[in-house]
Amino acid sequence: MPAATLRVRTFPIGLHREVTAMSKFVAPLSFTLAAAWVVVIFVLVHGAP
């Protein structure tokens, strides 16, 4: 019984670590995509004759 309880307690911690690692990767990626859109819009607006 203690082994089963231990598994239940450690699973959310491992899942939380995976989600945290993924968010650390996704946050800079989304910032890069947002910056790229700003550059594209700036070029389209200011590059038009």
Helices and strands as residue ranges (DSSP letters): H 2-47
